[in-house]
Amino acid sequence: MEAAILYPVVLTLILLMVNTALWFHARGVALAAAQEGVRVTRAYGSDLSAGTAVAERFARKVGGSLLVSPQVSVDRTGDTVSVTVRGEALTLVPLLKLRVSQVAHAPIEKWSTPGQ
């Protein structure tokens, strides 16, 4: 009788710990994708679509099935560019949704000549 009560509780706790690890991994992938997007977008003469494409490709390639349906948005305000990557982490527990959102910011590169 004790096993019938204890085993499901222990199994649920183990699945929640694995889901936590999957969520942290998906966050890392989303942050790395956002940083790749920023790296491309902040380059001199680059446009927003290049950063979006690079971040989406990175998230899909590296994230695989661990970062589900990644969405990328790129914003340029003044001298700063920011890339946001959103998605959901893979879950093992039914009806559990673990959302992921990571943002990376960087200044835009500018070309200057010596003495200016």
C-alpha positions, 0 to 999 in steps of 0.5 A, spaced: 500 500 500 505 504 501 508 503 494 502 505 491 502 512 494 510 513 494 512 511 487 507 516 483 509 521 488 517 520 487 516 519 479 512 525 479 518 529 482 523 526 478 519 528 472 519 535 474 526 535 476 528 533 468 523 538 466 527 543 470 533 541 466 530 541 460 527 548 461 534 551 463 537 548 457 532 551 452 533 558 456 540 557 454 539 555 447 534 561 446 539 566 449 545 563 445 540 564 439 539 571 441 546 573 442 547 570 435 542 575 432 545 581 435 552 579 433 549 579 426 544 585 426 549 590 430 555 589 424 556 595 420 551 596 414 547 590 416 539 590 417 534 587 421 532 581 417 539 578 417 539 578 425 532 575 425 534 569 420 541 567 423 537 567 430 531 563 427 536 558 424 541 557 430 535 556 435 532 551 430 539 547 429 541 547 436 535 547 440 532 541 436 526 539 439 528 542 446 526 549 444 519 548 441 516 553 436 522 559 437 520 566 435 525 571 434 523 579 434 529 584 432 528 591 434 533 597 433 532 603 437 537 609 437 544 606 437 542 599 440 539 593 437 536 588 441 534 581 439 528 577 443 527 569 442 521 566 445 519 559 445 517 553 449 521 548 453 520 541 451 516 538 457 515 530 459 509 532 464 502 533 461 499 539 461 505 543 463 507 549 459 514 552 460 515 558 456 522 561 455 524 568 453 531 571 452 533 578 450 540 580 448 542 587 447 548 591 444 550 597 441 550 598 433 557 598 430 559 605 427 565 606 422 569 612 424 576 615 421 582 616 426 582 623 429 574 624 429 
